[in-house]
Amino acid sequence: MIYKTYKPIDPVGRIVIPKDFRDAVGFSEGEDLLIEVEEGRIVLSKAEQTCIFCENTSGLKSYKGKTVCENCIKALNS
Ligand SMILES: [Zn+2]
């Protein structure tokens, strides 16, 4: 299904992404989104979870709202 709509940008640059659009791609409330500019378009994607120190994407643990990988946890403990 193709979704298309027109939305105004408010004075500080915000737009509302319609619920059916969010549901179509699995965006959830409170979830971080990756925002990129590609060839004149603004692209929104689900942000991939990465370690806050090394950007590793595997072996991740969450602590007080931050994501850290097992390698960095070991380095911090040594
Ligand atoms: Zn790490």
N, CA, C, O and the ligand as a Tripos MOL2 file, in Angstrom:
@<TRIPOS>MOLECULE
protein
  313   311    79     0     0
PROTEIN
NO_CHARGES

@<TRIPOS>ATOM
      1 N           0.8420   -1.1910    0.0000 N.3       1 MET1
      2 CA          0.0000    0.0000    0.0000 C.3       1 MET1
      3 C           0.8770    1.2400    0.0000 C.2       1 MET1
      4 O           1.8830    1.2780    0.7080 O.2       1 MET1
      5 N           0.5270    2.2300   -0.7580 N.am      2 ILE2
      6 CA          1.2640    3.4840   -0.8170 C.3       2 ILE2
      7 C           0.5240    4.5180    0.0210 C.2       2 ILE2
      8 O          -0.6730    4.7410   -0.1550 O.2       2 ILE2
      9 N           1.2560    5.1410    0.9310 N.am      3 TYR3
     10 CA          0.6870    6.1860    1.7730 C.3       3 TYR3
     11 C           1.2100    7.5180    1.2840 C.2       3 TYR3
     12 O           2.3910    7.6400    0.9580 O.2       3 TYR3
     13 N           0.3510    8.5140    1.2270 N.am      4 LYS4
     14 CA          0.7730    9.8430    0.7960 C.3       4 LYS4
     15 C          -0.1400   10.8690    1.4520 C.2       4 LYS4
     16 O          -1.3600   10.7050    1.4620 O.2       4 LYS4
     17 N           0.4490   11.9220    1.9960 N.am      5 THR5
     18 CA         -0.3340   12.9970    2.5830 C.3       5 THR5
     19 C           0.4990   14.2690    2.5700 C.2       5 THR5
     20 O           1.6960   14.2220    2.2830 O.2       5 THR5
     21 N          -0.1030   15.3730    2.8700 N.am      6 TYR6
     22 CA          0.5950   16.6450    2.9870 C.3       6 TYR6
     23 C           0.3840   17.1590    4.4000 C.2       6 TYR6
     24 O          -0.7460   17.1910    4.8860 O.2       6 TYR6
     25 N           1.4630   17.5630    5.0650 N.am      7 LYS7
     26 CA          1.4010   18.0620    6.4330 C.3       7 LYS7
     27 C           2.1830   19.3540    6.5320 C.2       7 LYS7
     28 O           3.2430   19.4840    5.9200 O.2       7 LYS7
     29 N           1.6710   20.3200    7.3020 N.am      8 PRO8
     30 CA          2.4350   21.5630    7.5060 C.3       8 PRO8
     31 C           3.5550   21.3500    8.5170 C.2       8 PRO8
     32 O           3.4170   20.5580    9.4490 O.2       8 PRO8
     33 N           4.6540   22.0540    8.3290 N.am      9 ILE9
     34 CA          5.7400   22.0590    9.2940 C.3       9 ILE9
     35 C           5.4910   23.2250   10.2360 C.2       9 ILE9
     36 O           5.2730   24.3470    9.7810 O.2       9 ILE9
     37 N           5.5200   22.9760   11.5610 N.am     10 ASP10
     38 CA          5.2530   24.0580   12.5110 C.3      10 ASP10
     39 C           6.4820   24.9620   12.6350 C.2      10 ASP10
     40 O           7.5260   24.6560   12.0590 O.2      10 ASP10
     41 N           6.3780   26.0740   13.3800 N.am     11 PRO11
     42 CA          7.4780   27.0590   13.4210 C.3      11 PRO11
     43 C           8.8180   26.5130   13.9100 C.2      11 PRO11
     44 O           9.8610   27.0830   13.5860 O.2      11 PRO11
     45 N           8.8170   25.4150   14.6880 N.am     12 VAL12
     46 CA         10.0970   24.8660   15.1440 C.3      12 VAL12
     47 C          10.5010   23.6100   14.3620 C.2      12 VAL12
     48 O          11.4300   22.9070   14.7590 O.2      12 VAL12
     49 N           9.8100   23.3280   13.2570 N.am     13 GLY13
     50 CA         10.2290   22.2440   12.3700 C.3      13 GLY13
     51 C           9.5680   20.9100   12.6040 C.2      13 GLY13
     52 O           9.9780   19.9100   12.0160 O.2      13 GLY13
     53 N           8.5450   20.8660   13.4550 N.am     14 ARG14
     54 CA          7.8920   19.5850   13.7390 C.3      14 ARG14
     55 C           6.7850   19.2860   12.7360 C.2      14 ARG14
     56 O           6.1490   20.1930   12.1990 O.2      14 ARG14
     57 N           6.5730   18.0050   12.4970 N.am     15 ILE15
     58 CA          5.4100   17.5370   11.7430 C.3      15 ILE15
     59 C           4.8070   16.3680   12.5040 C.2      15 ILE15
     60 O           5.4770   15.7330   13.3190 O.2      15 ILE15
     61 N           3.5570   16.0920   12.2370 N.am     16 VAL16
     62 CA          2.9220   14.9110   12.8150 C.3      16 VAL16
     63 C           2.9230   13.8200   11.7560 C.2      16 VAL16
     64 O           2.4440   14.0200   10.6400 O.2      16 VAL16
     65 N           3.4690   12.6590   12.1210 N.am     17 ILE17
     66 CA          3.4190   11.5010   11.2310 C.3      17 ILE17
     67 C           2.1120   10.7840   11.5310 C.2      17 ILE17
     68 O           1.9110   10.3170   12.6520 O.2      17 ILE17
     69 N           1.2180   10.6870   10.5480 N.am     18 PRO18
     70 CA         -0.0770   10.0730   10.8130 C.3      18 PRO18
     71 C           0.0640    8.6570   11.3780 C.2      18 PRO18
     72 O           0.9910    7.9240   11.0350 O.2      18 PRO18
     73 N          -0.8860    8.2910   12.2580 N.am     19 LYS19
     74 CA         -0.8250    6.9990   12.9350 C.3      19 LYS19
     75 C          -0.7690    5.8320   11.9520 C.2      19 LYS19
     76 O          -0.0280    4.8720   12.1650 O.2      19 LYS19
     77 N          -1.5490    5.9140   10.8840 N.am     20 ASP20
     78 CA         -1.5310    4.7840    9.9390 C.3      20 ASP20
     79 C          -0.1800    4.6530    9.2470 C.2      20 ASP20
     80 O           0.2080    3.5480    8.8660 O.2      20 ASP20
     81 N           0.5560    5.7730    9.0740 N.am     21 PHE21
     82 CA          1.9080    5.7130    8.5120 C.3      21 PHE21
     83 C           2.8500    5.0450    9.5170 C.2      21 PHE21
     84 O           3.6360    4.1640    9.1670 O.2      21 PHE21
     85 N           2.7460    5.5000   10.8080 N.am     22 ARG22
     86 CA          3.6090    4.9230   11.8550 C.3      22 ARG22
     87 C           3.3560    3.4340   12.0070 C.2      22 ARG22
     88 O           4.2900    2.6420   12.1370 O.2      22 ARG22
     89 N           2.0970    3.0660   11.9890 N.am     23 ASP23
     90 CA          1.7520    1.6520   12.1310 C.3      23 ASP23
     91 C           2.2700    0.8380   10.9400 C.2      23 ASP23
     92 O           2.6930   -0.3070   11.1000 O.2      23 ASP23
     93 N           2.2340    1.4350    9.7510 N.am     24 ALA24
     94 CA          2.6610    0.7140    8.5450 C.3      24 ALA24
     95 C           4.1370    0.3370    8.5930 C.2      24 ALA24
     96 O           4.5400   -0.6690    8.0080 O.2      24 ALA24
     97 N           4.9540    1.1470    9.2930 N.am     25 VAL25
     98 CA          6.3940    0.8670    9.3440 C.3      25 VAL25
     99 C           6.8570    0.4500   10.7400 C.2      25 VAL25
    100 O           8.0420    0.1940   10.9500 O.2      25 VAL25
    101 N           5.9210    0.3810   11.6990 N.am     26 GLY26
    102 CA          6.2530   -0.1080   13.0330 C.3      26 GLY26
    103 C           6.9410    0.9020   13.9190 C.2      26 GLY26
    104 O           7.6870    0.5150   14.8200 O.2      26 GLY26
    105 N           6.7140    2.1980   13.6930 N.am     27 PHE27
    106 CA          7.2500    3.2140   14.5940 C.3      27 PHE27
    107 C           6.3840    3.2500   15.8440 C.2      27 PHE27
    108 O           5.1570    3.3000   15.7580 O.2      27 PHE27
    109 N           7.0370    3.2250   17.0200 N.am     28 SER28
    110 CA          6.3090    3.2580   18.2790 C.3      28 SER28
    111 C           6.6010    4.5480   19.0310 C.2      28 SER28
    112 O           7.6480    5.1660   18.8420 O.2      28 SER28
    113 N           5.6610    4.9490   19.8900 N.am     29 GLU29
    114 CA          5.8420    6.1450   20.7080 C.3      29 GLU29
    115 C           7.0940    6.0070   21.5630 C.2      29 GLU29
    116 O           7.3190    4.9590   22.1680 O.2      29 GLU29
    117 N           7.8990    7.0420   21.6180 N.am     30 GLY30
    118 CA          9.1040    7.0490   22.4380 C.3      30 GLY30
    119 C          10.3190    6.4200   21.7660 C.2      30 GLY30
    120 O          11.4320    6.5020   22.2860 O.2      30 GLY30
    121 N          10.1100    5.8020   20.6270 N.am     31 GLU31
    122 CA         11.2120    5.1430   19.9170 C.3      31 GLU31
    123 C          12.0740    6.1930   19.2050 C.2      31 GLU31
    124 O          11.5560    7.1530   18.6330 O.2      31 GLU31
    125 N          13.3970    5.9940   19.2520 N.am     32 ASP32
    126 CA         14.2860    6.8870   18.5160 C.3      32 ASP32
    127 C          14.2050    6.5890   17.0240 C.2      32 ASP32
    128 O          14.1200    5.4360   16.6030 O.2      32 ASP32
    129 N          14.2350    7.6600   16.2410 N.am     33 LEU33
    130 CA         14.2600    7.5230   14.7910 C.3      33 LEU33
    131 C          15.5690    8.0710   14.2530 C.2      33 LEU33
    132 O          16.1200    9.0300   14.7950 O.2      33 LEU33
    133 N          16.0560    7.4700   13.2060 N.am     34 LEU34
    134 CA         17.2090    7.9780   12.4880 C.3      34 LEU34
    135 C          16.6810    8.9310   11.4210 C.2      34 LEU34
    136 O          15.8190    8.5540   10.6260 O.2      34 LEU34
    137 N          17.1940   10.1660   11.3950 N.am     35 ILE35
    138 CA         16.7790   11.1630   10.4100 C.3      35 ILE35
    139 C          17.9720   11.4570    9.5100 C.2      35 ILE35
    140 O          19.0300   11.8610    9.9920 O.2      35 ILE35
    141 N          17.8070   11.2590    8.2180 N.am     36 GLU36
    142 CA         18.8970   11.4720    7.2630 C.3      36 GLU36
    143 C          18.3900   12.2900    6.0790 C.2      36 GLU36
    144 O          17.2080   12.2540    5.7380 O.2      36 GLU36
    145 N          19.3050   13.0220    5.4670 N.am     37 VAL37
    146 CA         18.9940   13.6990    4.2110 C.3      37 VAL37
    147 C          19.7080   12.9310    3.1130 C.2      37 VAL37
    148 O          20.9280   12.7710    3.1380 O.2      37 VAL37
    149 N          18.9290   12.4590    2.1530 N.am     38 GLU38
    150 CA         19.4780   11.6900    1.0330 C.3      38 GLU38
    151 C          18.9270   12.2560   -0.2640 C.2      38 GLU38
    152 O          17.7220   12.2150   -0.5160 O.2      38 GLU38
    153 N          19.8140   12.7780   -1.0700 N.am     39 GLU39
    154 CA         19.4420   13.2590   -2.4050 C.3      39 GLU39
    155 C          18.2120   14.1610   -2.3600 C.2      39 GLU39
    156 O          17.2740   13.9850   -3.1390 O.2      39 GLU39
    157 N          18.2240   15.1340   -1.4370 N.am     40 GLY40
    158 CA         17.1500   16.1100   -1.3840 C.3      40 GLY40
    159 C          15.8960   15.6510   -0.6660 C.2      40 GLY40
    160 O          14.8920   16.3630   -0.6630 O.2      40 GLY40
    161 N          15.9350   14.4620   -0.0500 N.am     41 ARG41
    162 CA         14.7760   13.9560    0.6920 C.3      41 ARG41
    163 C          15.1720   13.7580    2.1480 C.2      41 ARG41
    164 O          16.3190   13.4170    2.4400 O.2      41 ARG41
    165 N          14.2390   13.9680    3.0540 N.am     42 ILE42
    166 CA         14.4500   13.6310    4.4620 C.3      42 ILE42
    167 C          13.8730   12.2420    4.6650 C.2      42 ILE42
    168 O          12.7000   11.9910    4.3900 O.2      42 ILE42
    169 N          14.7320   11.3320    5.1570 N.am     43 VAL43
    170 CA         14.3500    9.9280    5.3140 C.3      43 VAL43
    171 C          14.3180    9.5930    6.8020 C.2      43 VAL43
    172 O          15.2980    9.8320    7.5070 O.2      43 VAL43
    173 N          13.2220    9.0520    7.2810 N.am     44 LEU44
    174 CA         13.0830    8.6040    8.6710 C.3      44 LEU44
    175 C          13.1400    7.0870    8.7090 C.2      44 LEU44
    176 O          12.4670    6.4130    7.9300 O.2      44 LEU44
    177 N          13.9460    6.5530    9.6180 N.am     45 SER45
    178 CA         14.0670    5.1000    9.7690 C.3      45 SER45
    179 C          14.0840    4.7680   11.2430 C.2      45 SER45
    180 O          14.3770    5.6160   12.0850 O.2      45 SER45
    181 N          13.7630    3.5100   11.5450 N.am     46 LYS46
    182 CA         13.9190    3.0580   12.9250 C.3      46 LYS46
    183 C          15.4000    3.1100   13.2570 C.2      46 LYS46
    184 O          16.2280    2.6060   12.4970 O.2      46 LYS46
    185 N          15.7400    3.7180   14.3910 N.am     47 ALA47
    186 CA         17.1360    3.7980   14.7970 C.3      47 ALA47
    187 C          17.5980    2.4360   15.2790 C.2      47 ALA47
    188 O          16.9350    1.7940   16.0940 O.2      47 ALA47
    189 N          18.7350    2.0030   14.7720 N.am     48 GLU48
    190 CA         19.3090    0.7480   15.2190 C.3      48 GLU48
    191 C          19.9690    0.9900   16.5690 C.2      48 GLU48
    192 O          20.6900    1.9720   16.7470 O.2      48 GLU48
    193 N          19.7220    0.0970   17.5140 N.am     49 GLN49
    194 CA         20.3430    0.2200   18.8270 C.3      49 GLN49
    195 C          21.8360    0.0000   18.6770 C.2      49 GLN49
    196 O          22.2670   -0.9620   18.0420 O.2      49 GLN49
    197 N          22.6310    0.8950   19.2640 N.am     50 THR50
    198 CA         24.0850    0.7570   19.2410 C.3      50 THR50
    199 C          24.6450    1.0980   20.6130 C.2      50 THR50
    200 O          24.0130    1.8000   21.4020 O.2      50 THR50
    201 N          25.8450    0.5890   20.8830 N.am     51 CYS51
    202 CA         26.5610    0.9040   22.1140 C.3      51 CYS51
    203 C          26.9020    2.3980   22.1270 C.2      51 CYS51
    204 O          27.3410    2.9480   21.1170 O.2      51 CYS51
    205 N          26.6980    3.0450   23.2700 N.am     52 ILE52
    206 CA         26.9670    4.4820   23.3400 C.3      52 ILE52
    207 C          28.4610    4.7960   23.2310 C.2      52 ILE52
    208 O          28.8340    5.9280   22.9250 O.2      52 ILE52
    209 N          29.3130    3.8030   23.4770 N.am     53 PHE53
    210 CA         30.7540    4.0510   23.4260 C.3      53 PHE53
    211 C          31.3710    3.6960   22.0710 C.2      53 PHE53
    212 O          32.1590    4.4720   21.5300 O.2      53 PHE53
    213 N          31.0150    2.5220   21.5150 N.am     54 CYS54
    214 CA         31.7310    2.0490   20.3170 C.3      54 CYS54
    215 C          30.8140    1.8110   19.1120 C.2      54 CYS54
    216 O          31.2920    1.4290   18.0440 O.2      54 CYS54
    217 N          29.5090    2.0310   19.2690 N.am     55 GLU55
    218 CA         28.5150    1.8410   18.2060 C.3      55 GLU55
    219 C          28.3630    0.3810   17.7630 C.2      55 GLU55
    220 O          27.8080    0.1100   16.6980 O.2      55 GLU55
    221 N          28.8560   -0.5600   18.5810 N.am     56 ASN56
    222 CA         28.6320   -1.9800   18.3280 C.3      56 ASN56
    223 C          27.1270   -2.2450   18.3590 C.2      56 ASN56
    224 O          26.3970   -1.5890   19.1020 O.2      56 ASN56
    225 N          26.6620   -3.2030   17.5530 N.am     57 THR57
    226 CA         25.2300   -3.5060   17.5190 C.3      57 THR57
    227 C          24.8980   -4.8730   18.1060 C.2      57 THR57
    228 O          23.7400   -5.2920   18.0880 O.2      57 THR57
    229 N          25.9160   -5.5750   18.6310 N.am     58 SER58
    230 CA         25.6180   -6.8970   19.2030 C.3      58 SER58
    231 C          26.0350   -6.9500   20.6690 C.2      58 SER58
    232 O          26.8630   -6.1620   21.1250 O.2      58 SER58
    233 N          25.4490   -7.8860   21.3890 N.am     59 GLY59
    234 CA         25.7610   -8.0620   22.8010 C.3      59 GLY59
    235 C          25.3880   -6.8490   23.6330 C.2      59 GLY59
    236 O          26.1090   -6.4830   24.5610 O.2      59 GLY59
    237 N          24.2690   -6.2240   23.3070 N.am     60 LEU60
    238 CA         23.8850   -4.9730   23.9680 C.3      60 LEU60
    239 C          23.1330   -5.2110   25.2650 C.2      60 LEU60
    240 O          22.3260   -6.1340   25.3730 O.2      60 LEU60
    241 N          23.4080   -4.3730   26.2370 N.am     61 LYS61
    242 CA         22.7010   -4.3610   27.5140 C.3      61 LYS61
    243 C          22.2200   -2.9340   27.7570 C.2      61 LYS61
    244 O          22.8500   -1.9720   27.3180 O.2      61 LYS61
    245 N          21.1100   -2.8100   28.4530 N.am     62 SER62
    246 CA         20.5850   -1.4910   28.7770 C.3      62 SER62
    247 C          20.7940   -1.2160   30.2610 C.2      62 SER62
    248 O          20.5060   -2.0660   31.1040 O.2      62 SER62
    249 N          21.2930   -0.0310   30.5740 N.am     63 TYR63
    250 CA         21.5030    0.3600   31.9700 C.3      63 TYR63
    251 C          21.1350    1.8280   32.1280 C.2      63 TYR63
    252 O          21.7290    2.6970   31.4910 O.2      63 TYR63
    253 N          20.1630    2.0940   32.9710 N.am     64 LYS64
    254 CA         19.6840    3.4460   33.2360 C.3      64 LYS64
    255 C          19.4060    4.2180   31.9380 C.2      64 LYS64
    256 O          19.7750    5.3840   31.7960 O.2      64 LYS64
    257 N          18.7550    3.5430   31.0130 N.am     65 GLY65
    258 CA         18.3380    4.1840   29.7760 C.3      65 GLY65
    259 C          19.4200    4.3070   28.7250 C.2      65 GLY65
    260 O          19.1770    4.8770   27.6610 O.2      65 GLY65
    261 N          20.6130    3.7850   28.9940 N.am     66 LYS66
    262 CA         21.7150    3.8300   28.0290 C.3      66 LYS66
    263 C          22.0220    2.4170   27.5540 C.2      66 LYS66
    264 O          21.8430    1.4530   28.2980 O.2      66 LYS66
    265 N          22.4780    2.3000   26.3300 N.am     67 THR67
    266 CA         22.8020    1.0060   25.7540 C.3      67 THR67
    267 C          24.3160    0.8480   25.6630 C.2      67 THR67
    268 O          25.0080    1.7000   25.1060 O.2      67 THR67
    269 N          24.8230   -0.2610   26.2210 N.am     68 VAL68
    270 CA         26.2620   -0.5270   26.2610 C.3      68 VAL68
    271 C          26.4870   -1.9720   25.8280 C.2      68 VAL68
    272 O          25.7060   -2.8570   26.1770 O.2      68 VAL68
    273 N          27.5640   -2.2120   25.0610 N.am     69 CYS69
    274 CA         27.8420   -3.5820   24.6170 C.3      69 CYS69
    275 C          28.6610   -4.3300   25.6700 C.2      69 CYS69
    276 O          29.2680   -3.7310   26.5570 O.2      69 CYS69
    277 N          28.6560   -5.6690   25.5390 N.am     70 GLU70
    278 CA         29.3730   -6.5060   26.4970 C.3      70 GLU70
    279 C          30.8630   -6.1980   26.5060 C.2      70 GLU70
    280 O          31.4870   -6.2320   27.5670 O.2      70 GLU70
    281 N          31.4520   -5.8990   25.3460 N.am     71 ASN71
    282 CA         32.8920   -5.5790   25.2870 C.3      71 ASN71
    283 C          33.2090   -4.3280   26.1020 C.2      71 ASN71
    284 O          34.2050   -4.3010   26.8240 O.2      71 ASN71
    285 N          32.3910   -3.3090   25.9970 N.am     72 CYS72
    286 CA         32.6410   -2.0710   26.7460 C.3      72 CYS72
    287 C          32.3680   -2.2860   28.2340 C.2      72 CYS72
    288 O          33.0420   -1.6950   29.0780 O.2      72 CYS72
    289 N          31.3840   -3.1260   28.5620 N.am     73 ILE73
    290 CA         31.1350   -3.4440   29.9710 C.3      73 ILE73
    291 C          32.3720   -4.1080   30.5630 C.2      73 ILE73
    292 O          32.7920   -3.7720   31.6700 O.2      73 ILE73
    293 N          32.9660   -5.0650   29.8140 N.am     74 LYS74
    294 CA         34.1860   -5.7300   30.2800 C.3      74 LYS74
    295 C          35.3060   -4.7160   30.4310 C.2      74 LYS74
    296 O          36.0310   -4.7490   31.4250 O.2      74 LYS74
    297 N          35.4650   -3.8180   29.4710 N.am     75 ALA75
    298 CA         36.5320   -2.8040   29.5420 C.3      75 ALA75
    299 C          36.3300   -1.8790   30.7360 C.2      75 ALA75
    300 O          37.2970   -1.4850   31.3880 O.2      75 ALA75
    301 N          35.0950   -1.5370   31.0220 N.am     76 LEU76
    302 CA         34.8160   -0.6610   32.1640 C.3      76 LEU76
    303 C          35.1000   -1.3470   33.4850 C.2      76 LEU76
    304 O          35.4840   -0.7010   34.4600 O.2      76 LEU76
    305 N          34.9080   -2.6710   33.5140 N.am     77 ASN77
    306 CA         35.1220   -3.4230   34.7530 C.3      77 ASN77
    307 C          36.5790   -3.8030   34.9950 C.2      77 ASN77
    308 O          36.9210   -4.2670   36.0830 O.2      77 ASN77
    309 N          37.4490   -3.6140   33.9900 N.am     78 SER78
    310 CA         38.8510   -4.0300   34.1780 C.3      78 SER78
    311 C          39.7160   -2.8650   34.6420 C.2      78 SER78
    312 O          40.9180   -3.0330   34.8490 O.2      78 SER78
    313 ZN         30.7390   -0.8620   23.1260 Zn       79 ZN79
@<TRIPOS>BOND
     1     1     2 1
     2     2     3 1
     3     3     4 2
     4     3     5 am
     5     5     6 1
     6     6     7 1
     7     7     8 2
     8     7     9 am
     9     9    10 1
    10    10    11 1
    11    11    12 2
    12    11    13 am
    13    13    14 1
    14    14    15 1
    15    15    16 2
    16    15    17 am
    17    17    18 1
    18    18    19 1
    19    19    20 2
    20    19    21 am
    21    21    22 1
    22    22    23 1
    23    23    24 2
    24    23    25 am
    25    25    26 1
    26    26    27 1
    27    27    28 2
    28    27    29 am
    29    29    30 1
    30    30    31 1
    31    31    32 2
    32    31    33 am
    33    33    34 1
    34    34    35 1
    35    35    36 2
    36    35    37 am
    37    37    38 1
    38    38    39 1
    39    39    40 2
    40    39    41 am
    41    41    42 1
    42    42    43 1
    43    43    44 2
    44    43    45 am
    45    45    46 1
    46    46    47 1
    47    47    48 2
    48    47    49 am
    49    49    50 1
    50    50    51 1
    51    51    52 2
    52    51    53 am
    53    53    54 1
    54    54    55 1
    55    55    56 2
    56    55    57 am
    57    57    58 1
    58    58    59 1
    59    59    60 2
    60    59    61 am
    61    61    62 1
    62    62    63 1
    63    63    64 2
    64    63    65 am
    65    65    66 1
    66    66    67 1
    67    67    68 2
    68    67    69 am
    69    69    70 1
    70    70    71 1
    71    71    72 2
    72    71    73 am
    73    73    74 1
    74    74    75 1
    75    75    76 2
    76    75    77 am
    77    77    78 1
    78    78    79 1
    79    79    80 2
    80    79    81 am
    81    81    82 1
    82    82    83 1
    83    83    84 2
    84    83    85 am
    85    85    86 1
    86    86    87 1
    87    87    88 2
    88    87    89 am
    89    89    90 1
    90    90    91 1
    91    91    92 2
    92    91    93 am
    93    93    94 1
    94    94    95 1
    95    95    96 2
    96    95    97 am
    97    97    98 1
    98    98    99 1
    99    99   100 2
   100    99   101 am
   101   101   102 1
   102   102   103 1
   103   103   104 2
   104   103   105 am
   105   105   106 1
   106   106   107 1
   107   107   108 2
   108   107   109 am
   109   109   110 1
   110   110   111 1
   111   111   112 2
   112   111   113 am
   113   113   114 1
   114   114   115 1
   115   115   116 2
   116   115   117 am
   117   117   118 1
   118   118   119 1
   119   119   120 2
   120   119   121 am
   121   121   122 1
   122   122   123 1
   123   123   124 2
   124   123   125 am
   125   125   126 1
   126   126   127 1
   127   127   128 2
   128   127   129 am
   129   129   130 1
   130   130   131 1
   131   131   132 2
   132   131   133 am
   133   133   134 1
   134   134   135 1
   135   135   136 2
   136   135   137 am
   137   137   138 1
   138   138   139 1
   139   139   140 2
   140   139   141 am
   141   141   142 1
   142   142   143 1
   143   143   144 2
   144   143   145 am
   145   145   146 1
   146   146   147 1
   147   147   148 2
   148   147   149 am
   149   149   150 1
   150   150   151 1
   151   151   152 2
   152   151   153 am
   153   153   154 1
   154   154   155 1
   155   155   156 2
   156   155   157 am
   157   157   158 1
   158   158   159 1
   159   159   160 2
   160   159   161 am
   161   161   162 1
   162   162   163 1
   163   163   164 2
   164   163   165 am
   165   165   166 1
   166   166   167 1
   167   167   168 2
   168   167   169 am
   169   169   170 1
   170   170   171 1
   171   171   172 2
   172   171   173 am
   173   173   174 1
   174   174   175 1
   175   175   176 2
   176   175   177 am
   177   177   178 1
   178   178   179 1
   179   179   180 2
   180   179   181 am
   181   181   182 1
   182   182   183 1
   183   183   184 2
   184   183   185 am
   185   185   186 1
   186   186   187 1
   187   187   188 2
   188   187   189 am
   189   189   190 1
   190   190   191 1
   191   191   192 2
   192   191   193 am
   193   193   194 1
   194   194   195 1
   195   195   196 2
   196   195   197 am
   197   197   198 1
   198   198   199 1
   199   199   200 2
   200   199   201 am
   201   201   202 1
   202   202   203 1
   203   203   204 2
   204   203   205 am
   205   205   206 1
   206   206   207 1
   207   207   208 2
   208   207   209 am
   209   209   210 1
   210   210   211 1
   211   211   212 2
   212   211   213 am
   213   213   214 1
   214   214   215 1
   215   215   216 2
   216   215   217 am
   217   217   218 1
   218   218   219 1
   219   219   220 2
   220   219   221 am
   221   221   222 1
   222   222   223 1
   223   223   224 2
   224   223   225 am
   225   225   226 1
   226   226   227 1
   227   227   228 2
   228   227   229 am
   229   229   230 1
   230   230   231 1
   231   231   232 2
   232   231   233 am
   233   233   234 1
   234   234   235 1
   235   235   236 2
   236   235   237 am
   237   237   238 1
   238   238   239 1
   239   239   240 2
   240   239   241 am
   241   241   242 1
   242   242   243 1
   243   243   244 2
   244   243   245 am
   245   245   246 1
   246   246   247 1
   247   247   248 2
   248   247   249 am
   249   249   250 1
   250   250   251 1
   251   251   252 2
   252   251   253 am
   253   253   254 1
   254   254   255 1
   255   255   256 2
   256   255   257 am
   257   257   258 1
   258   258   259 1
   259   259   260 2
   260   259   261 am
   261   261   262 1
   262   262   263 1
   263   263   264 2
   264   263   265 am
   265   265   266 1
   266   266   267 1
   267   267   268 2
   268   267   269 am
   269   269   270 1
   270   270   271 1
   271   271   272 2
   272   271   273 am
   273   273   274 1
   274   274   275 1
   275   275   276 2
   276   275   277 am
   277   277   278 1
   278   278   279 1
   279   279   280 2
   280   279   281 am
   281   281   282 1
   282   282   283 1
   283   283   284 2
   284   283   285 am
   285   285   286 1
   286   286   287 1
   287   287   288 2
   288   287   289 am
   289   289   290 1
   290   290   291 1
   291   291   292 2
   292   291   293 am
   293   293   294 1
   294   294   295 1
   295   295   296 2
   296   295   297 am
   297   297   298 1
   298   298   299 1
   299   299   300 2
   300   299   301 am
   301   301   302 1
   302   302   303 1
   303   303   304 2
   304   303   305 am
   305   305   306 1
   306   306   307 1
   307   307   308 2
   308   307   309 am
   309   309   310 1
   310   310   311 1
   311   311   312 2
@<TRIPOS>SUBSTRUCTURE
     1 MET1         2 RESIDUE 1 A MET
     2 ILE2         6 RESIDUE 1 A ILE
     3 TYR3        10 RESIDUE 1 A TYR
     4 LYS4        14 RESIDUE 1 A LYS
     5 THR5        18 RESIDUE 1 A THR
     6 TYR6        22 RESIDUE 1 A TYR
     7 LYS7        26 RESIDUE 1 A LYS
     8 PRO8        30 RESIDUE 1 A PRO
     9 ILE9        34 RESIDUE 1 A ILE
    10 ASP10       38 RESIDUE 1 A ASP
    11 PRO11       42 RESIDUE 1 A PRO
    12 VAL12       46 RESIDUE 1 A VAL
    13 GLY13       50 RESIDUE 1 A GLY
    14 ARG14       54 RESIDUE 1 A ARG
    15 ILE15       58 RESIDUE 1 A ILE
    16 VAL16       62 RESIDUE 1 A VAL
    17 ILE17       66 RESIDUE 1 A ILE
    18 PRO18       70 RESIDUE 1 A PRO
    19 LYS19       74 RESIDUE 1 A LYS
    20 ASP20       78 RESIDUE 1 A ASP
    21 PHE21       82 RESIDUE 1 A PHE
    22 ARG22       86 RESIDUE 1 A ARG
    23 ASP23       90 RESIDUE 1 A ASP
    24 ALA24       94 RESIDUE 1 A ALA
    25 VAL25       98 RESIDUE 1 A VAL
    26 GLY26      102 RESIDUE 1 A GLY
    27 PHE27      106 RESIDUE 1 A PHE
    28 SER28      110 RESIDUE 1 A SER
    29 GLU29      114 RESIDUE 1 A GLU
    30 GLY30      118 RESIDUE 1 A GLY
    31 GLU31      122 RESIDUE 1 A GLU
    32 ASP32      126 RESIDUE 1 A ASP
    33 LEU33      130 RESIDUE 1 A LEU
    34 LEU34      134 RESIDUE 1 A LEU
    35 ILE35      138 RESIDUE 1 A ILE
    36 GLU36      142 RESIDUE 1 A GLU
    37 VAL37      146 RESIDUE 1 A VAL
    38 GLU38      150 RESIDUE 1 A GLU
    39 GLU39      154 RESIDUE 1 A GLU
    40 GLY40      158 RESIDUE 1 A GLY
    41 ARG41      162 RESIDUE 1 A ARG
    42 ILE42      166 RESIDUE 1 A ILE
    43 VAL43      170 RESIDUE 1 A VAL
    44 LEU44      174 RESIDUE 1 A LEU
    45 SER45      178 RESIDUE 1 A SER
    46 LYS46      182 RESIDUE 1 A LYS
    47 ALA47      186 RESIDUE 1 A ALA
    48 GLU48      190 RESIDUE 1 A GLU
    49 GLN49      194 RESIDUE 1 A GLN
    50 THR50      198 RESIDUE 1 A THR
    51 CYS51      202 RESIDUE 1 A CYS
    52 ILE52      206 RESIDUE 1 A ILE
    53 PHE53      210 RESIDUE 1 A PHE
    54 CYS54      214 RESIDUE 1 A CYS
    55 GLU55      218 RESIDUE 1 A GLU
    56 ASN56      222 RESIDUE 1 A ASN
    57 THR57      226 RESIDUE 1 A THR
    58 SER58      230 RESIDUE 1 A SER
    59 GLY59      234 RESIDUE 1 A GLY
    60 LEU60      238 RESIDUE 1 A LEU
    61 LYS61      242 RESIDUE 1 A LYS
    62 SER62      246 RESIDUE 1 A SER
    63 TYR63      250 RESIDUE 1 A TYR
    64 LYS64      254 RESIDUE 1 A LYS
    65 GLY65      258 RESIDUE 1 A GLY
    66 LYS66      262 RESIDUE 1 A LYS
    67 THR67      266 RESIDUE 1 A THR
    68 VAL68      270 RESIDUE 1 A VAL
    69 CYS69      274 RESIDUE 1 A CYS
    70 GLU70      278 RESIDUE 1 A GLU
    71 ASN71      282 RESIDUE 1 A ASN
    72 CYS72      286 RESIDUE 1 A CYS
    73 ILE73      290 RESIDUE 1 A ILE
    74 LYS74      294 RESIDUE 1 A LYS
    75 ALA75      298 RESIDUE 1 A ALA
    76 LEU76      302 RESIDUE 1 A LEU
    77 ASN77      306 RESIDUE 1 A ASN
    78 SER78      310 RESIDUE 1 A SER
    79 ZN79       313 GROUP 0 **** ****
